[in-house]
Amino acid sequence: MKTEYRAEPLAQLSVPTLVAYSFEGAPTSSGTVERLPAETREQLQKLQAAGELTGKTFEMTALYSPAGLTASKLLVVGAGKPEKFNGAQLRNLAGAAVRNLR
């Protein structure tokens, strides 16, 4: 598995899987999810309404062929409560995402 940092707009990244994180309480408008295109966030709002996306710590929600993205798959990782988020939590989320994708 190859991991890399790229500064392109998220909608233009042609990658097999794009990983984003969201916070509990506002899973479709917080974290890096808020940088996703509106079409993608609309899909995520439907998942939130169905109770499949809550933003709870380490919750994994996969979205295949997400609207508005060239990525084949979007993995949204729950980051928990925003007031408890820090660099260590971000590293733990990244590790959890990698383990999920294996």
C-alpha positions in Angstrom: 0.0 0.0 0.0 1.3 3.4 -1.0 0.4 6.5 1.1 1.2 10.0 -0.1 0.3 13.6 0.5 -1.0 15.6 -2.4 -2.2 19.2 -2.5 -4.7 18.9 -5.4 -8.4 19.6 -4.8 -10.0 16.4 -3.4 -12.5 16.2 -6.3 -9.6 15.9 -8.7 -7.6 13.2 -7.0 -7.6 10.1 -9.1 -6.9 7.5 -6.4 -8.4 4.1 -5.5 -9.4 5.2 -2.0 -9.7 8.7 -0.5 -9.8 8.8 3.3 -11.5 11.7 5.2 -12.4 12.2 8.8 -15.5 13.7 10.5 -16.4 14.7 14.0 -19.3 13.3 16.2 -22.3 15.6 16.2 -21.6 17.1 12.7 -20.3 14.2 10.6 -21.2 15.7 7.2 -19.9 19.2 7.8 -16.8 18.8 10.0 -13.2 17.6 9.8 -11.8 17.0 6.3 -15.3 15.9 5.1 -16.2 19.6 4.9 -13.6 19.9 2.1 -15.5 17.3 -0.1 -17.7 18.4 -3.0 -21.3 19.2 -2.2 -22.5 16.1 -4.2 -20.4 13.8 -2.0 -21.6 15.5 1.2 -25.2 15.0 0.1 -24.6 11.3 -0.2 -23.1 11.3 3.3 -26.1 13.2 4.6 -28.3 10.4 3.5 -26.1 7.9 5.3 -26.2 10.1 8.4 -30.0 10.3 8.3 -30.0 6.5 8.1 -27.8 6.3 11.2 -24.8 4.8 9.2 -22.6 7.8 9.7 -22.2 9.3 13.2 -18.6 10.5 13.5 -18.0 8.3 16.6 -14.4 7.5 17.2 -13.0 4.9 14.7 -16.3 4.4 13.0 -15.6 3.4 9.4 -18.1 4.3 6.6 -17.3 3.3 3.0 -18.9 5.0 0.0 -18.3 3.4 -3.4 -18.2 5.5 -6.6 -18.9 8.7 -4.6 -20.6 11.5 -6.6 -18.4 14.5 -7.3 -15.1 12.6 -6.7 -12.9 10.8 -9.2 -11.7 8.4 -6.4 -13.3 4.9 -6.6 -14.0 4.7 -2.9 -14.4 7.2 0.0 -13.7 6.0 3.5 -14.9 8.3 6.2 -13.4 7.7 9.6 -15.1 8.9 12.7 -12.9 11.3 14.8 -15.1 11.5 17.9 -15.6 14.7 19.8 -13.7 17.8 18.3 -12.6 19.0 21.7 -10.6 15.8 22.2 -9.0 15.8 18.8 -5.2 16.2 18.6 -2.2 15.0 16.7 -2.1 11.7 18.4 -5.7 11.1 17.6 -5.1 11.9 14.0 -2.2 9.3 13.9 -4.5 6.7 15.4 -7.2 7.4 12.9 -4.8 7.1 10.0 -3.6 3.8 11.4 -7.1 2.5 11.8 -7.9 3.5 8.2 -4.9 1.7 6.9 -5.8 -1.5 8.8 -9.4 -1.2 7.5 -8.2 -0.9 3.9 -5.9 -3.9 4.1 
